[in-house]
Amino acid sequence: MKQLIDELYINNTLSKEKILMLLNNLNEENTQYLYMKANELRLHNYNNKVYMRGLIEFTNHCKNDCVYCGIRKHNKNADRYRLSKEDIINCCKEGYRLGYRTFVLQGGEDLYFTDDKIVDIVSSIKSLFDDVAVTLSIGEKSYESYRKYYDAGADRYLLRHETNSKQLYNSLHPNMSYENRIECLYNLKKIGYQVGAGFMVGLPNQTNEDYTKDLIFLKELQPHMVGIGPFIPQKDTPLSMEQSGTVDKTCIMLSIVRLLLPKVLLPATTALGSLSNKGREKGLKAGGNVVMPNLSPTNVREKYALYDGKICTGDEAAHCRKCIENRIRSAGFEVDMSRGDHIDFSAPIV
């Protein structure tokens, strides 16, 4: 297996058959070697920097019914909320004061937030702060809508493809289209966004063949960011009794993505930290280089319940930053509060 890992490290690609062989045959020793080689590539491209993004979860209304998601349309137990434009701007002001230079606006696919409202929010943030990046993560939209947000100043867009297995995708996303999801990602790239894709690890009935499809797809798409997190069940969904994904399997996927896409921006997700006290640190050591502390008002954090056991639902923004920053430094990394653009969108990192 070490020969396959070395081939991936040197060439940044493997055939579908070899990726599957690697996933089917990793043992503890080879997994540690995989982490080491992924970390080497991360250090080569980004040194030991970990970029901080300020996350603002501004609505938990959603028109979709994804079977794993706690804010799905038909979850009658969800305590719904929307932040006003003023609320969102105040979160950004507090974040800016704390040093953040990237704001991630994330929410369900909420029809209340029309294109005009999103354009107004994005353009207002950009007019207030001329040195920040705005990332949107608000789901599937038309090419024209994406274009409007981009023209208003949005820099990045996160849209996890969730799984590249069409059969698995369709079983998880009623009345949605796998083909449309993929088309949205290519539209975002065409417009000029820094694009984030990604997938869940540990979904019911997910196999190494499915992960192989995800990894091959990411290599073809060449996104600038990849969000990979473990599946964690939520009590009010059809998958409430299923087993969670694992930190170890998620970290393996992070490392392989780092080797396939050496320059990628790769978050160690909140979900990793929810499964294990040291989950995010493990994700960083497996090749991750981004974390996203929560800037949302404390009174809504528990309501953005995509899954159960979510960490950091009560601490105010300054405490949240300090806590995560201490963890990053104690793990041997350096906190970077800059915009933290993908290498191809910024000056060379030396």
Buried (B, 14 or more C-beta within 10 A) or exposed (E): BEEBBEBBBEEBBBEEEBBBBBBEEBEEEBBEBBBBBBBBBBEEBBBBBBBBBBBBBBBBBBEBBBBBBBBBBEBEEBEEBBBEBEBBBBBBBBBBEBEBBBBBBBBBBBEEBEBEEBBBBBBBBBEEBEEBBBBBBBBBBEBEBBBBBBEBBBBBBBBBBBBBBBEBBBBBBEEBBBEEBBEBBEBBBEBEBBBBBBBBBBBBEBEBEBBBBBBBBBBEBBBBBBBBBBBBBBEBBBBEEBEBBBBBBBBBBBBBBBBBBBBBBBBBBBBBBBBBEEBBBBBBBBBBBBBBBBBBBBEBBEBBBBBBBBBBBEBEBEEBBEBBBEBBEEBEBEBBBBBBBBBEBEEEBE
